[in-house]
Amino acid sequence: MSQTDKTAVVLVNLGTPDKAEKGAVRRYLKEFLSDQRVVEGKGLRRMLWLSVLNGIILNVRPGKVAKAYASIWEDDSPMRKILDKQVAGLHLLLQQKHGEHAPDVFSAMTYGKPGLTPRLKKLQESGYQKILLVPMYPQYSATTTAPIYDQVAKFQLKQREVLDIRIVNSYYSHPDYIAALADQVKNFREENGSPDKLILSYHGIPKEYADKGDPYPKQCHETSELLAAKLGLADTEWMTTFQSRFGPAEWMQPYTDKTLESLPEKGVKSLQIACPAFSADCLETLEEIAIENRDVFMEAGGESYQYIPALNAQDSFIELLATLVREQAGDWVGER
């Protein structure tokens, strides 16, 4: 492959602190929550938010979040470790499929390290001219996927000769993605049995964002419907909820924790919960969903609560990523 043909695939996830410590968490939260895509607002509203963020949130929340991270942290963040495995798995598979035409595979984070903008700079300096970015978010949202577009636009604005950069917008309804999710649920049930109900919990966004046109909630519901159909579930056997709300504003409903609190009195004593918006297990799945929400359900009278892990670096997900590379950049890897 010539210097001008050098091609890269970059798997991009949201981000994670460098350490499970208050200072590292504070730096991460400051970068994340300062993004206007994450917390929208202009003028006075923006000024008020930054005042609350810097004056209250960043002085109060990092300690609590650091403790939560510490409960799941080993030698590194689970998200970063899984992302590294996904990169290695995809790199190997692309080598097997495309030989000398295979692109090199790298990792990046929108917030934290390895940062997306520094990654683009390093790839440019190393002679890569064609770059496919694959967000680790199956569903598109202005709060997650759009910041990737923003960083690319800012990077390209500074270039005399822009790079050929493509971005996978979403894959929430891709047949291979739905099949991988279905297999994950089926395999889990083969070992653990079937519950009264399957909860499909997605990270929430403020209702205001959806009202303004963010397609994320609609895409989440479509993922759920396709998955339930693939599994052959009746309408009474599953439901979609939204987790991780923050602040006083109304977020997308039904809320995961409130739903779990109400189900036992409705006769739902056993459930399994999966998070189809997450390609890698992280703080929200391993601590909030697997631990905190389990306590909510059990304290409300539930008898069995099981979290179904994310796809992580399983073969089915790596195969999906390879398919996305072929579909989005087939001309780069010798396919037409």
RODO-2510 file (C-alpha; in nm, 4 decimals, decimal comma):
residues 336
     n   res          X          Y          Z
     1     m     0,0000     0,0000     0,0000
     2     s     0,1476     0,3343    -0,1044
     3     q     0,1823     0,6338     0,1251
     4     t    -0,1149     0,8041    -0,0418
     5     d    -0,3295     0,4920     0,0045
     6     k    -0,2780     0,4593     0,3788
     7     t    -0,6186     0,3939     0,5330
     8     a    -0,7314     0,3870     0,8938
     9     v    -1,0425     0,2851     1,0828
    10     v    -1,0946     0,4576     1,4165
    11     l    -1,3372     0,3182     1,6732
    12     v    -1,4664     0,6125     1,8777
    13     n    -1,6335     0,5818     2,2165
    14     l    -1,7544     0,8565     2,4486
    15     g    -1,4740     0,8652     2,7016
    16     t    -1,3592     0,7742     3,0497
    17     p    -1,1371     0,9218     3,3215
    18     d    -0,7695     0,8271     3,3295
    19     k    -0,7988     0,7042     3,6869
    20     a    -1,0717     0,6240     3,9383
    21     e    -0,9707     0,9296     4,1383
    22     k    -1,1471     1,2552     4,2155
    23     g    -0,9057     1,4772     4,0210
    24     a    -0,9156     1,2625     3,7074
    25     v    -1,2941     1,2355     3,7231
    26     r    -1,3230     1,6113     3,7651
    27     r    -1,1123     1,6751     3,4541
    28     y    -1,3190     1,4298     3,2543
    29     l    -1,6540     1,5666     3,3696
    30     k    -1,5438     1,9233     3,2990
    31     e    -1,4548     1,8385     2,9393
    32     f    -1,7684     1,6288     2,8889
    33     l    -2,0240     1,8576     3,0524
    34     s    -1,8780     2,1744     2,8974
    35     d    -1,9702     2,0521     2,5486
    36     q    -2,2726     2,2432     2,4209
    37     r    -2,3892     1,9290     2,2440
    38     v    -2,4189     1,7535     2,5787
    39     v    -2,5811     2,0370     2,7725
    40     e    -2,7464     2,2737     2,5283
    41     g    -2,8020     2,6423     2,5836
    42     k    -2,6933     2,9833     2,4612
    43     g    -2,6494     3,3279     2,6122
    44     l    -2,7670     3,3597     2,9713
    45     r    -2,8693     2,9950     2,9883
    46     r    -2,5180     2,8930     2,8886
    47     m    -2,3618     3,1280     3,1429
    48     l    -2,5849     2,9933     3,4183
    49     w    -2,4978     2,6340     3,3319
    50     l    -2,1236     2,6997     3,3335
    51     s    -2,1615     2,8749     3,6662
    52     v    -2,3440     2,5764     3,8151
    53     l    -2,1014     2,3332     3,6546
    54     n    -1,7852     2,5016     3,7817
    55     g    -1,9243     2,6282     4,1098
    56     i    -2,1229     2,3272     4,2292
    57     i    -2,1194     2,0139     4,0153
    58     l    -1,7433     1,9877     3,9675
    59     n    -1,6916     2,0377     4,3398
    60     v    -1,9545     1,7881     4,4536
    61     r    -2,0004     1,5159     4,1917
    62     p    -1,6411     1,3970     4,1177
    63     g    -1,5961     1,2371     4,4589
    64     k    -1,9137     1,0332     4,4286
    65     v    -1,8429     0,9351     4,0690
    66     a    -1,4847     0,8385     4,1546
    67     k    -1,6134     0,5954     4,4189
    68     a    -1,8473     0,4426     4,1627
    69     y    -1,5602     0,4028     3,9161
    70     a    -1,3439     0,2472     4,1863
    71     s    -1,6049    -0,0262     4,2341
    72     i    -1,5585    -0,1468     3,8739
    73     w    -1,1981    -0,0393     3,8050
    74     e    -0,9206    -0,2941     3,7731
    75     d    -0,5939    -0,1831     3,6125
    76     d    -0,7834     0,0539     3,3811
    77     s    -1,1311     0,1690     3,2883
    78     p    -1,3513    -0,1178     3,1595
    79     m    -1,4566     0,0949     2,8613
    80     r    -1,0980     0,1621     2,7539
    81     k    -0,9929    -0,2014     2,8021
    82     i    -1,2869    -0,3238     2,5958
    83     l    -1,2248    -0,0630     2,3260
    84     d    -0,8647    -0,1852     2,2976
    85     k    -0,9925    -0,5429     2,2557
    86     q    -1,2410    -0,4282     1,9917
    87     v    -0,9607    -0,2533     1,8029
    88     a    -0,7379    -0,5617     1,8178
    89     g    -1,0196    -0,7925     1,7138
    90     l    -1,1248    -0,5771     1,4198
    91     h    -0,7661    -0,5252     1,3050
    92     l    -0,7086    -0,9011     1,2948
    93     l    -1,0353    -0,9728     1,1159
    94     l    -0,9755    -0,7049     0,8515
    95     q    -0,6285    -0,8466     0,7903
    96     q    -0,7827    -1,1881     0,7351
    97     k    -1,0528    -1,0517     0,5049
    98     h    -0,8616    -0,7935     0,3017
    99     g    -0,4934    -0,8793     0,3269
   100     e    -0,2674    -0,6016     0,2009
   101     h    -0,5665    -0,3748     0,1428
   102     a    -0,6767    -0,3940     0,5059
   103     p    -0,6857    -0,0623     0,6916
   104     d    -0,5109    -0,0181     1,0237
   105     v    -0,7409     0,0139     1,3244
   106     f    -0,7101     0,2627     1,6113
   107     s    -0,9069     0,3805     1,9133
   108     a    -1,0225     0,7272     2,0160
   109     m    -1,2454     0,8953     2,2707
   110     t    -1,4570     1,2054     2,2230
   111     y    -1,3599     1,3094     2,5760
   112     g    -1,0546     1,1935     2,7671
   113     k    -0,7699     0,9838     2,6265
   114     p    -0,6896     0,8841     2,3608
   115     g    -0,8618     1,1970     2,2300
   116     l    -1,0161     1,2033     1,8841
   117     t    -0,8516     1,5265     1,7672
   118     p    -0,5005     1,4192     1,8769
   119     r    -0,5633     1,0843     1,7092
   120     l    -0,6527     1,2555     1,3799
   121     k    -0,3398     1,4717     1,4031
   122     k    -0,1191     1,1698     1,4662
   123     l    -0,2739     0,9758     1,1781
   124     q    -0,2212     1,2720     0,9463
   125     e     0,1417     1,3020     1,0533
   126     s     0,1849     0,9290     0,9859
   127     g     0,0586     0,9647     0,6299
   128     y    -0,2965     0,8351     0,6575
   129     q    -0,5136     1,0071     0,3976
   130     k    -0,8342     0,8046     0,4291
   131     i    -1,0008     0,7606     0,7675
   132     l    -1,3282     0,5891     0,8568
   133     l    -1,4649     0,6807     1,1984
   134     v    -1,6980     0,4277     1,3573
   135     p    -1,8836     0,5670     1,6592
   136     m    -1,9530     0,3040     1,9216
   137     y    -2,3113     0,4302     1,9467
   138     p    -2,5561     0,2250     1,7373
   139     q    -2,8197     0,4976     1,7701
   140     y    -2,7435     0,8525     1,6578
   141     s    -2,7884     1,1416     1,8999
   142     a    -2,6823     1,5035     1,8864
   143     t    -2,5382     1,4440     2,2347
   144     t    -2,3078     1,1560     2,1357
   145     t    -2,2478     1,1100     1,7633
   146     a    -2,2706     1,4778     1,6644
   147     p    -1,9702     1,5821     1,8785
   148     i    -1,7601     1,3505     1,6608
   149     y    -1,8720     1,5429     1,3531
   150     d    -1,7950     1,8681     1,5374
   151     q    -1,4389     1,7639     1,6173
   152     v    -1,3802     1,6466     1,2600
   153     a    -1,5120     1,9782     1,1232
   154     k    -1,2849     2,1783     1,3546
   155     f    -0,9882     1,9609     1,2602
   156     q    -1,0513     1,9917     0,8864
   157     l    -1,0979     2,3678     0,9140
   158     k    -0,7294     2,3993     1,0040
   159     q    -0,6043     2,1870     0,7129
   160     r    -0,4825     2,3197     0,3796
   161     e    -0,5387     1,9756     0,2276
   162     v    -0,8245     1,8073     0,4110
   163     l    -0,8231     1,4349     0,4794
   164     d    -1,0813     1,2004     0,3314
   165     i    -1,2804     1,1311     0,6475
   166     r    -1,6012     0,9299     0,6535
   167     i    -1,8226     0,8751     0,9574
   168     v    -2,0674     0,5928     1,0211
   169     n    -2,3791     0,7817     1,1268
   170     s    -2,5671     0,4951     1,2938
   171     y    -2,6423     0,1238     1,2717
   172     y    -2,9345     0,0888     1,5128
   173     s    -3,1403    -0,1212     1,2682
   174     h    -2,8602    -0,3048     1,0889
   175     p    -2,9603    -0,6717     1,0547
   176     d    -2,6203    -0,7901     1,1815
   177     y    -2,6476    -0,5667     1,4882
   178     i    -2,9971    -0,6922     1,5698
   179     a    -2,8851    -1,0512     1,5139
   180     a    -2,5876    -1,0033     1,7468
   181     l    -2,8122    -0,8599     2,0193
   182     a    -3,0606    -1,1436     1,9773
   183     d    -2,7883    -1,4064     2,0015
   184     q    -2,6579    -1,2391     2,3161
   185     v    -2,9994    -1,2611     2,4802
   186     k    -3,0598    -1,6178     2,3612
   187     n    -2,7225    -1,7386     2,4843
   188     f    -2,7747    -1,5722     2,8191
   189     r    -3,1155    -1,7351     2,8570
   190     e    -2,9793    -2,0761     2,7681
   191     e    -2,7616    -2,0518     3,0777
   192     n    -2,9911    -1,8551     3,3093
   193     g    -3,3477    -1,9278     3,2017
   194     s    -3,6165    -1,6838     3,0878
   195     p    -3,7614    -1,4155     3,3189
   196     d    -4,1060    -1,2584     3,3456
   197     k    -3,9865    -0,9590     3,1441
   198     l    -3,6929    -0,8276     2,9408
   199     i    -3,6070    -0,4619     2,9987
   200     l    -3,4211    -0,2798     2,7218
   201     s    -3,2702     0,0236     2,8896
   202     y    -3,1110     0,3063     2,6923
   203     h    -2,9188     0,6113     2,8083
   204     g    -3,1705     0,8927     2,8283
   205     i    -3,1675     1,2447     2,6866
   206     p    -3,3723     1,5480     2,7963
   207     k    -3,7217     1,5421     2,6453
   208     e    -3,6536     1,8937     2,5161
   209     y    -3,3831     1,7566     2,2850
   210     a    -3,6192     1,4998     2,1385
   211     d    -3,8894     1,7636     2,0957
   212     k    -3,6395     1,9679     1,8935
   213     g    -3,5800     1,6785     1,6577
   214     d    -3,3127     1,4496     1,8027
   215     p    -3,3913     1,1106     1,6416
   216     y    -3,2327     0,9103     1,9221
   217     p    -3,5473     0,8007     2,1136
   218     k    -3,7189     0,6897     1,7930
   219     q    -3,4133     0,4891     1,6939
   220     c    -3,3978     0,3285     2,0396
   221     h    -3,7586     0,2171     2,0112
   222     e    -3,6951     0,0780     1,6634
   223     t    -3,3959    -0,1195     1,7907
   224     s    -3,6135    -0,2635     2,0674
   225     e    -3,8950    -0,3545     1,8311
   226     l    -3,6598    -0,5261     1,5868
   227     l    -3,4871    -0,7140     1,8684
   228     a    -3,8155    -0,8266     2,0248
   229     a    -3,9373    -0,9463     1,6858
   230     k    -3,6105    -1,1331     1,6271
   231     l    -3,6508    -1,3028     1,9667
   232     g    -4,0186    -1,3782     1,9047
   233     l    -4,1278    -1,1981     2,2215
   234     a    -4,4872    -1,1014     2,2923
   235     d    -4,5557    -0,7361     2,3727
   236     t    -4,6046    -0,8237     2,7411
   237     e    -4,2614    -0,9858     2,7644
   238     w    -4,0464    -0,6774     2,7051
   239     m    -4,0361    -0,2999     2,7347
   240     t    -3,8097    -0,0025     2,6586
   241     t    -3,6910     0,2360     2,9316
   242     f    -3,4408     0,5204     2,9668
   243     q    -3,1729     0,5521     3,2341
   244     s    -2,9216     0,8017     3,3729
   245     r    -3,1256     1,1215     3,3898
   246     f    -2,9450     1,4201     3,5331
   247     g    -3,0803     1,7467     3,6742
   248     p    -3,4377     1,8694     3,7292
   249     a    -3,5580     1,8749     3,3662
   250     e    -3,7869     1,6071     3,2251
   251     w    -3,6008     1,3335     3,0367
   252     m    -3,7281     1,0623     2,8055
   253     q    -3,9657     0,8248     2,9794
   254     p    -4,0358     0,5715     3,1110
   255     y    -3,7442     0,6019     3,3528
   256     t    -3,5587     0,2760     3,4156
   257     d    -3,5339     0,3071     3,7934
   258     k    -3,8981     0,4113     3,8404
   259     t    -4,0096     0,1265     3,6164
   260     l    -3,8089    -0,1284     3,8139
   261     e    -3,9555     0,0078     4,1345
   262     s    -4,3109    -0,0429     4,0081
   263     l    -4,2877    -0,3825     3,8392
   264     p    -4,2952    -0,6202     4,1402
   265     e    -4,6374    -0,4947     4,2535
   266     k    -4,7592    -0,5694     3,8996
   267     g    -4,6528    -0,9319     3,9306
   268     v    -4,3148    -0,9065     3,7584
   269     k    -4,0847    -1,0848     4,0004
   270     s    -3,8001    -1,1789     3,7688
   271     l    -3,6393    -0,9787     3,4921
   272     q    -3,3352    -0,9538     3,2716
   273     i    -3,2076    -0,6169     3,1558
   274     a    -2,9919    -0,5266     2,8556
   275     c    -2,8561    -0,1929     2,7312
   276     p    -2,8549    -0,1936     2,3480
   277     a    -2,7143     0,1594     2,3217
   278     f    -2,3836     0,0512     2,4763
   279     s    -2,1259    -0,1359     2,2679
   280     a    -1,8994    -0,1723     2,5710
   281     d    -1,9706    -0,2238     2,9377
   282     c    -1,8866     0,0837     3,1406
   283     l    -1,9811     0,2692     3,4572
   284     e    -2,3451     0,3000     3,3569
   285     t    -2,3937    -0,0679     3,2826
   286     l    -2,1663    -0,2262     3,5418
   287     e    -2,2502     0,0018     3,8338
   288     e    -2,5753     0,1861     3,7660
   289     i    -2,7636    -0,0926     3,5886
   290     a    -2,6046    -0,4085     3,7283
   291     i    -2,5792    -0,2892     4,0905
   292     e    -2,7847     0,0217     4,1739
   293     n    -3,0915    -0,0718     3,9744
   294     r    -3,0779    -0,4284     4,0954
   295     d    -3,1112    -0,2944     4,4496
   296     v    -3,4098    -0,0831     4,3425
   297     f    -3,5894    -0,3844     4,1943
   298     m    -3,5111    -0,6242     4,4769
   299     e    -3,6064    -0,3764     4,7485
   300     a    -3,9400    -0,3253     4,5735
   301     g    -4,0165    -0,6965     4,6007
   302     g    -3,8381    -0,8452     4,3012
   303     e    -3,6912    -1,1922     4,3292
   304     s    -3,4500    -1,2272     4,0370
   305     y    -3,2600    -0,9539     3,8519
   306     q    -2,9926    -1,0256     3,5891
   307     y    -2,7928    -0,7897     3,3699
   308     i    -2,7128    -0,9160     3,0189
   309     p    -2,3646    -0,7858     2,9274
   310     a    -2,2986    -0,5600     2,6301
   311     l    -2,1626    -0,7083     2,3079
   312     n    -1,8129    -0,5859     2,3975
   313     a    -1,5474    -0,7665     2,1899
   314     q    -1,7559    -1,0709     2,1026
   315     d    -1,7073    -1,2192     1,7564
   316     s    -2,0557    -1,1148     1,6444
   317     f    -1,9860    -0,7488     1,7177
   318     i    -1,6423    -0,7563     1,5569
   319     e    -1,8015    -0,9117     1,2476
   320     l    -2,0582    -0,6280     1,2458
   321     l    -1,7792    -0,3707     1,2596
   322     a    -1,6039    -0,5403     0,9684
   323     t    -1,9289    -0,5317     0,7733
   324     l    -1,9654    -0,1596     0,8433
   325     v    -1,6120    -0,1048     0,7143
   326     r    -1,6953    -0,2930     0,3959
   327     e    -2,0252    -0,1077     0,3495
   328     q    -1,8870     0,2381     0,4248
   329     a    -1,5369     0,2093     0,2776
   330     g    -1,5430    -0,0898     0,0443
   331     d    -1,3601     0,1086    -0,2229
   332     w    -1,0755     0,1602     0,0232
   333     v    -1,0326    -0,2094     0,0992
   334     g    -1,0386    -0,3421    -0,2556
   335     e    -1,4143    -0,4079    -0,2816
   336     r    -1,6546    -0,2482    -0,5246
***
